[in-house]
Amino acid sequence: MVSYEKVRQTLKTTTLAIAIFNIIFAGLGLISLPGLFAIRSMIDSGNTDALQMTSQQIDVLKESVTGVAIAIVFIGIIANIIIAVFCFINLSRLKKEKLPTPLPYYIGIVLATASVIYTFIASTSMSGILLQIGFQAIFIFLFFFALQQIKTLSNQN
């Protein structure tokens, strides 16, 4: 026999963790934007002396701080905020003993998968790739776990 109250509590905890992680990532993304714009501006103006890097390091930086990379950071921030908002809506729904929407978990799966794909395309560091895959695997697990809990609650009726 399934304890639906236990499933509901587990889903609340998982959803809260997902919301908190997404708020943290959105905040980190917002904090990184001024630095990305400053570096991009230095590169565009040719004033890279202030970076105190070798020419090889500056070349790597030029390849990594592109308009596409900055756009991806923006999209990630927006997606993190959307996921967090929907998670809080789901927490409210769970408190009222209503079935939550699976939307934030699906968005999270898409975002994590896209992040892994982008990492493979853009990263030159094997350790960076492995670290990113490790983090995203944890998030994908959380999203699928939450979806499984929603499925269990939907079978309650």
C-alpha positions in Angstrom: 0.0 0.0 0.0 1.3 3.4 -1.0 1.3 6.2 1.6 0.1 9.1 -0.5 0.8 11.5 2.3 4.5 10.4 2.3 4.6 10.7 -1.5 3.1 14.2 -1.2 5.7 15.2 1.4 8.6 13.8 -0.7 7.3 15.7 -3.7 7.1 18.9 -1.6 10.7 18.4 -0.5 12.0 17.6 -4.0 10.1 20.6 -5.5 11.4 22.9 -2.8 15.0 21.7 -3.5 14.5 22.2 -7.2 13.2 25.7 -6.7 16.0 26.7 -4.4 18.7 25.3 -6.8 17.1 27.2 -9.7 17.0 30.5 -7.7 20.7 30.0 -6.8 21.6 29.4 -10.5 19.5 32.4 -11.7 21.3 34.5 -9.1 24.7 33.2 -10.2 23.8 33.9 -13.8 22.8 37.4 -13.0 26.0 38.0 -11.1 28.1 36.7 -14.0 26.5 38.9 -16.6 28.4 42.1 -15.8 31.6 40.3 -16.0 30.7 38.6 -19.3 29.8 42.0 -20.8 33.0 43.6 -19.4 35.2 40.9 -20.9 33.3 41.0 -24.2 33.7 44.8 -24.3 37.5 44.5 -23.6 37.9 41.9 -26.3 35.8 43.9 -28.8 37.8 47.1 -28.1 41.1 45.2 -28.2 42.0 46.4 -24.7 42.9 43.0 -23.3 46.0 44.2 -21.4 43.9 44.7 -18.3 43.1 41.0 -18.3 46.7 40.1 -17.5 46.6 36.9 -19.5 48.8 35.3 -22.1 47.7 35.6 -25.8 46.7 31.9 -25.7 44.5 32.4 -22.7 42.9 35.5 -24.4 42.2 33.4 -27.5 40.4 30.8 -25.4 38.5 33.6 -23.7 37.5 35.0 -27.1 36.1 31.7 -28.1 34.1 31.2 -25.0 32.7 34.7 -24.4 30.6 35.0 -27.6 27.3 36.5 -28.2 25.8 33.0 -28.3 27.3 32.2 -24.9 25.9 35.4 -23.4 22.5 34.6 -25.0 22.6 31.1 -23.5 23.3 32.6 -20.1 20.2 34.9 -20.5 18.0 31.9 -21.6 19.3 29.9 -18.7 18.5 32.7 -16.2 15.0 33.0 -17.6 14.4 29.2 -17.6 15.7 29.0 -14.0 13.3 31.7 -12.9 10.4 30.0 -14.8 11.2 26.7 -13.2 11.4 28.3 -9.7 8.1 30.1 -10.1 6.3 27.0 -11.3 7.8 25.0 -8.4 6.4 27.5 -5.9 3.0 27.3 -7.7 3.3 23.5 -7.4 4.1 23.8 -3.7 1.0 25.9 -3.3 -1.1 23.3 -5.1 0.4 20.5 -3.0 -0.5 22.4 0.2 -4.1 22.6 -1.1 -3.9 18.8 -1.9 -4.3 19.4 -5.6 -2.2 17.6 -8.2 0.8 19.7 -9.3 1.7 20.5 -12.9 4.6 18.5 -14.4 5.6 21.6 -16.5 8.6 22.8 -14.4 10.1 19.3 -14.3 9.8 18.9 -18.1 11.4 22.4 -18.6 14.2 21.4 -16.2 14.9 18.2 -18.1 15.1 20.1 -21.4 17.3 22.8 -19.8 19.7 20.2 -18.3 19.8 18.2 -21.5 20.5 21.3 -23.5 23.2 22.3 -21.1 25.0 18.9 -21.5 24.8 19.2 -25.3 26.2 22.7 -25.2 29.0 21.6 -22.9 30.0 18.9 -25.4 30.0 21.5 -28.2 31.7 24.4 -26.4 33.9 23.0 -23.8 37.6 22.2 -24.4 38.2 20.8 -20.9 37.4 17.1 -20.2 37.2 17.9 -16.5 34.7 20.7 -17.2 32.6 18.3 -19.3 32.6 15.6 -16.6 31.7 18.1 -13.9 28.9 19.6 -16.0 27.5 16.1 -16.8 27.7 15.2 -13.1 25.7 18.2 -12.0 23.1 17.9 -14.8 22.7 14.2 -14.1 21.8 15.0 -10.5 19.2 17.6 -11.7 17.8 15.2 -14.3 17.4 12.6 -11.6 15.5 15.1 -9.4 13.2 16.1 -12.2 12.4 12.5 -13.1 11.9 11.7 -9.5 9.4 14.5 -9.1 7.6 13.4 -12.2 7.4 9.9 -10.8 5.9 11.2 -7.6 3.3 13.2 -9.6 2.4 10.0 -11.5 2.0 8.2 -8.2 -0.3 10.9 -6.8 -2.3 11.0 -10.0 -3.0 7.3 -9.5 -4.5 8.0 -6.1 -8.0 8.7 -7.4 
